């Protein structure tokens, strides 16, 4: 991102940048950067908090008039903690009966069925959903990934989309579906949600299993995804 | 992130030497036309997803009603914020508010997304092309937002 700012500015477009990794910003030295203390994935800090987000964005934009580059400013305000940031304060909207470690067909499809009304509720409340990048309905996503666990896929379920891309996008759709449904009941922080997904759901168990089962896949794209992009580093065994 | 919270491997990852930055000067902020550039791998539903090695960008049209989806390949960042609120990743409606209250001159109709975690030198051709597109749209301030 900092490199992109260099390129655009050299081409005559003034830039300001929000920076999440101070060590990188300090080394690459983009023209104007605002370092923010938020976790990766949340550059504006606090979901649903427009006033806070406006303060962050305004602070970045205000750097535009500076010509004494490189400018590195710091946004010192932490994002407000979620209302129920601890493990006791939040529960998934539905009780998932499938024990962790079972990415089986009945368990996964039962979870999807239980969560679907909550995902729909979230979609209506927010007026949007981010689920669907794979081009598959969520139940198709589940069945495709379950089949991948049995045998490396050789054909893409989506016309025009390479099978490795379909595999990765399906995995992200599955995760996002769970996250949208779970956050229909507000109050959970990112760590609580990640713990819930990776430890307590059949979907998390399935993705962990896929990362192992396809680590030596013949398709190089699937192999890379299984080894590096399916499960966060911190969750890999 | 707070400096001490950055994982060691990420903090010590190689960074390209981009040299000294250029400095484009311009109008007051309240007279600037602003576009957002994300590296979250965003796209409109139905557009071509990003994939391994993508070095191009997607156009995000503020007047396109198709939902925005994320196809970034990395799994090492939180997506629960994006699940709840697009603005926490791509603050289009926040920027609209800053246009309405006069903080910025205007918000461009077209915004853009790359997929981060890419060597910036490989992005150079597409970024050069984008700079011309931005200039053609009279954008004189790009706000770059990582994920």
Interface residues (C-beta under 8 A of the other chain):
Chain A: X1 X2 X3 X4 X5 X6 X7 X8 X9 X10 X11 X12 X13 X14 X15 X16 X17 X18 X19 X20 X21 X22 X23 X24 X27 X28 X29 X30 X31 X37 X38 X39 X40 X41 X42 X43 X44 X45 X46 X47 X48 X50 X53 X54 X57 X58 X60 X61 X62 X64 X65 X67 X68 X69 X70 X122 X126 X128 X129 X130 X131 X132 X133 X161 X162 X164 X165 X168 X169 X172 X175 X176 X179 X180 X182 X183 X186 X188 X190 X193 X194 X221 X224 X225 X229 X230 X231 X232 X233 X234
Chain B: X1 X2 X3 X5 X6 X7 X9 X10 X11 X12 X13 X15 X16 X18 X19 X20 X21 X22 X23 X24 X25 X26 X28 X29 X32 X34 X37 X39 X43 X45 X49 X51 X52 X67 X68 X69 X70 X71 X73 X74 X75 X76 X77 X78 X79 X80 X81 X82 X83 X84 X85 X86 X87 X88 X89 X91 X93 X94 X95 X97 X98 X103 X104 X114 X116 X119 X120 X121 X123 X124 X127 X128 X130 X131 X132 X134 X135 X139 X140 X141 X142 X143 X144 X145 X146 X147
